[in-house]
Amino acid sequence: MKRTRKIGTKRAALCVGVAAALCVGVASANDAPEKRNVENATAKSESGADEATVANDSGDSRGSSAAVDEDRKDAEARTRRAVEETVAATVDEPEKLRRLDKTAPIWVSSDRKRVVLGGVVCLREGPLEFFACRRGSKEHESVVSLDVAPHLICAALLAVGAKQGKPAKFDPEFVPPTGEEIEIELRWRDAESGTVRKIRAQETIREAETGREMTAPWVFTGGLFGVDAEGKKYYLANVTGEIFGVSNFPGSVLDVPFESSSDNALLTFEANTAKIPPTGTSTALILTRKNKPSGATDGAERKK
């Protein structure tokens, strides 16, 4: 056990360092609208446009951009508050939760038996590649969006003692993902009755071919680290947004332990609309260990 905790601590520390480095890239991306305004103004000036008009246009554009940005921040703040309230109202003994990050909605229970995540329903119909993704990434093919850096989820699962396996391997031949099975329960407050609803995450997903609800487990692969052009390590899911997959992606923190295509024409699973609350619904995801290492055939569905 001492060896396991030591490895987990080093991995979590590396992930945190990676997240800090990635912030530089995010800041650059956020500067993009302002850069476009400057470029537009320059182009008008070079084409002989009146300088005063260019200045006014640029000022109006900056003002409009600032207003849009402020509205976005307000909407994000409201969403965060709603998610926090949902977690507090739906999770058993919320007072025993210990926050893992200052702002991200992720907690570990004081007895180290649960990892709790706050999220938002982002899709109710259509083919799926994930059950959950990082906000701003794969919402068009995921049921739930999480405003949580994936490396924190990996660190939280290690903190509760989950045994990490390996992601899917594709070359020279396919090798299924492995790792300890992790249960995911989805909770939310019904908008009409006010009652707390609880279902297994699998119930929100069904087989595209048969219409049957998904019964396969998720296994804790732990995701994958990449190396950039400068030789620096980064946690792949932090960039791709892949968190809990139903198609095999090497970056997913949790994956299904059998071959599941990510080819759009051959996707194995789709949203089970009848079991999914309305889009925009705040949810709590409760992750617990099944204390059973799982391989390719443990409780897994297979598509022939």
C-alpha positions in Angstrom: 0.0 0.0 0.0 2.9 2.4 0.7 4.2 1.9 -2.8 0.8 2.6 -4.3 0.3 5.8 -2.4 3.8 7.0 -3.4 3.2 6.4 -7.1 -0.2 8.1 -6.9 1.3 11.2 -5.2 4.0 11.6 -7.8 1.4 11.2 -10.6 -0.9 13.7 -9.1 2.0 16.2 -8.6 3.0 15.8 -12.2 -0.6 16.3 -13.4 -0.9 19.6 -11.4 2.3 20.9 -13.0 1.0 20.0 -16.4 -2.3 21.9 -15.7 -0.3 25.0 -14.8 1.6 24.8 -18.0 -1.6 24.4 -20.0 -3.0 27.6 -18.6 -0.6 29.5 -20.8 -2.2 28.0 -23.9 -5.7 28.7 -22.6 -4.8 32.4 -21.9 -3.4 32.6 -25.5 -6.7 31.2 -26.9 -8.7 33.7 -24.8 -6.7 36.5 -26.4 -7.8 35.5 -29.9 -10.8 37.8 -30.3 -8.8 40.8 -29.4 -6.1 39.9 -31.9 -8.7 39.5 -34.6 -10.0 43.0 -33.8 -6.5 44.5 -34.2 -6.0 42.6 -37.5 -9.3 43.7 -38.9 -8.5 47.4 -38.0 -5.1 47.1 -39.7 -6.6 45.7 -42.9 -9.1 48.5 -43.1 -6.4 51.1 -42.6 -4.2 49.6 -45.4 -7.1 49.5 -47.8 -7.6 53.3 -47.4 -10.4 53.3 -45.0 -10.9 56.5 -42.9 -8.8 56.2 -39.8 -11.5 57.7 -37.5 -14.0 55.1 -38.8 -11.5 52.3 -38.2 -10.9 53.5 -34.6 -14.6 53.7 -34.0 -15.2 50.3 -35.4 -12.4 48.8 -33.3 -13.8 50.5 -30.2 -17.3 49.2 -30.9 -16.0 45.8 -31.5 -14.0 45.8 -28.2 -17.0 47.0 -26.3 -19.2 44.3 -27.8 -16.6 41.7 -27.2 -16.3 42.8 -23.5 -20.1 42.6 -23.1 -20.3 39.1 -24.5 -17.4 38.0 -22.3 -19.1 39.5 -19.2 -22.3 37.6 -20.1 -20.4 34.4 -20.5 -18.7 34.8 -17.2 -22.1 35.5 -15.5 -23.6 32.4 -17.1 -20.7 30.2 -16.0 -21.0 31.6 -12.4 -24.7 30.7 -12.3 -23.9 27.2 -13.6 -21.2 26.7 -11.0 -23.6 27.8 -8.2 -26.3 25.5 -9.5 -23.9 22.5 -9.7 -22.7 23.2 -6.1 -26.3 23.4 -4.8 -27.2 20.1 -6.6 -24.2 18.3 -5.1 -25.1 19.6 -1.6 -28.7 18.6 -2.0 -28.3 15.1 -3.6 -25.2 13.6 -2.1 -25.4 11.6 1.2 -23.5 13.3 4.0 -22.2 16.2 2.0 -20.4 17.5 5.1 -18.0 14.6 4.8 -16.8 15.7 1.4 -13.4 17.3 1.1 -12.8 19.6 -1.9 -9.9 18.6 -4.1 -9.6 22.0 -6.0 -10.5 25.6 -5.0 -13.0 26.1 -7.9 -13.5 22.9 -9.8 -16.5 20.8 -8.6 -14.6 17.7 -7.4 -14.6 16.2 -3.9 -13.3 13.1 -2.1 -15.1 11.8 0.9 -13.3 11.9 4.2 -13.4 8.1 4.5 -11.9 7.9 1.0 -14.7 5.7 -0.4 -16.2 8.2 -2.9 -15.2 10.7 -5.5 -18.0 13.2 -6.3 -18.1 15.4 -9.4 -20.5 18.1 -10.3 -21.7 18.3 -13.9 -24.3 19.4 -16.4 -26.4 17.3 -18.8 -25.3 18.4 -22.3 -27.0 15.9 -24.7 -30.1 13.6 -24.7 -30.2 12.3 -28.3 -27.7 10.9 -30.7 -24.6 8.6 -30.9 -22.1 8.6 -28.1 -18.4 8.3 -27.7 -18.4 9.3 -24.0 -20.6 9.4 -21.0 -18.7 12.4 -19.7 -16.3 14.9 -21.2 -14.5 18.1 -20.1 -16.5 21.3 -20.6 -15.9 22.8 -24.0 -14.7 19.6 -25.7 -17.0 16.7 -26.7 -20.4 17.9 -25.6 -21.9 16.8 -29.0 -21.2 13.1 -28.2 -21.4 13.0 -24.4 -24.3 12.9 -21.9 -22.6 15.0 -19.2 -20.1 17.9 -19.3 -17.7 18.4 -16.4 -15.9 21.6 -15.6 -13.1 19.6 -14.0 -9.6 19.0 -15.4 -9.3 15.3 -16.0 -6.0 14.9 -14.2 -7.8 15.9 -11.0 -10.3 13.0 -11.5 -7.4 10.6 -12.0 -5.7 11.9 -8.9 -9.0 11.6 -6.9 -9.4 8.0 -7.9 -5.8 7.2 -6.9 -6.5 8.9 -3.6 -9.4 6.6 -2.8 -7.2 3.6 -3.6 -8.4 2.7 -7.1 -6.1 0.3 -9.0 -5.0 1.8 -12.3 -4.7 -0.4 -15.4 -3.8 0.5 -18.9 -5.5 2.3 -21.8 -6.5 0.5 -25.0 -3.7 -0.4 -27.3 -4.2 -0.4 -31.1 -0.9 -1.4 -32.7 0.2 -3.9 -33.8 -3.2 -5.4 -32.7 -6.0 -4.3 -30.4 -5.5 -4.8 -26.7 -8.5 -3.9 -24.5 -8.3 -1.3 -21.7 -7.8 -2.7 -18.1 -8.1 -1.5 -14.6 -10.3 -1.7 -11.5 -14.1 -1.4 -12.2 -15.6 2.0 -11.1 -19.3 2.5 -10.5 -20.8 5.8 -11.5 -24.2 6.9 -10.1 -25.9 10.0 -11.6 -28.1 12.1 -9.2 -30.2 15.2 -9.8 -33.2 17.0 -8.4 -36.4 16.6 -10.5 -37.5 20.0 -11.7 -41.2 19.3 -11.2 -41.4 17.2 -8.1 -38.3 18.4 -6.4 -37.3 14.8 -5.5 -33.8 13.5 -5.8 -33.4 11.0 -8.7 -30.7 8.4 -8.7 -29.7 6.1 -11.6 -26.6 4.2 -12.7 -24.8 6.1 -15.4 -25.2 3.0 -17.7 -28.9 3.6 -17.8 -28.4 6.8 -19.8 -26.7 4.8 -22.5 -28.1 2.1 -24.8 -26.7 -0.2 -27.5 -27.3 1.4 -30.9 -28.1 -1.9 -32.6 -30.4 -3.5 -30.0 -31.7 -0.6 -28.0 -30.8 -2.4 -24.8 -29.4 -0.4 -21.9 -25.6 -0.6 -21.4 -24.5 -3.1 -18.9 -20.8 -3.0 -19.4 -18.6 -1.6 -16.5 -16.1 1.2 -16.7 -12.5 0.4 -15.8 -9.9 2.9 -14.4 -7.2 3.0 -17.1 -5.7 6.2 -15.6 -5.5 7.8 -19.0 -2.2 8.6 -20.8 0.6 11.1 -20.8 2.0 12.6 -24.0 5.2 14.4 -24.8 5.1 17.7 -26.7 7.6 19.1 -29.2 9.8 20.4 -26.4 9.9 17.1 -24.6 7.5 18.1 -21.8 5.0 15.7 -20.5 1.3 16.5 -20.5 -1.9 14.7 -19.4 -3.7 13.8 -22.7 -7.3 14.1 -21.5 -6.6 17.7 -20.2 -6.2 18.6 -23.9 -8.7 16.3 -25.6 -11.5 16.4 -23.0 -11.9 12.6 -22.9 -13.0 11.5 -19.5 -15.4 8.6 -19.3 -15.6 6.8 -22.6 -17.9 4.3 -24.3 -15.6 4.2 -27.4 -12.0 3.3 -26.9 -9.7 6.4 -26.6 -6.3 6.1 -25.0 -6.7 9.4 -23.2 -10.0 8.4 -21.3 -9.7 8.2 -17.5 -12.3 5.5 -17.5 -13.1 3.2 -20.5 -15.1 0.2 -21.4 -13.0 -3.0 -21.2 -13.6 -4.3 -24.7 -13.3 -3.2 -28.3 -15.7 -0.3 -29.0 -15.4 1.6 -32.2 -14.9 5.3 -32.4 -15.7 5.3 -36.2 -18.8 7.5 -36.6 -20.4 4.9 -38.9 -19.9 2.1 -36.4 -20.5 3.7 -33.0 -21.7 1.1 -30.5 -23.7 3.3 -28.2 -26.2 6.1 -28.2 -28.1 8.3 -25.7 -31.0 6.6 -23.9 -33.2 9.7 -24.1 -36.0 8.4 -21.8 -33.6 8.1 -18.8 -31.7 11.4 -19.3 -32.9 14.6 -17.5 -33.3 17.8 -19.6 -30.2 19.4 -21.0 -28.8 22.0 -18.7 -29.8 20.0 -15.6 -27.1 20.1 -12.9 -26.0 16.7 -11.7 -23.8 15.0 -9.2 -21.7 12.0 -10.3 -20.7 9.6 -7.5 -17.7 7.3 -8.3 -17.1 4.3 -6.1 -14.7 1.3 -6.4 -16.0 -2.2 -7.0 -12.7 -3.6 -5.5 -12.3 -5.9 -8.5 -9.6 -5.6 -11.2 -11.2 -6.0 -14.6 -9.9 -7.1 -17.9 -11.3 -7.6 -21.4 -14.0 -10.1 -20.5 -15.2 -9.0 -17.0 -18.9 -8.2 -17.3 -18.2 -6.7 -20.7 -20.5 -6.5 -23.6 -19.0 -7.3 -27.0 -20.0 -6.3 -30.4 -19.5 -8.9 -33.1 
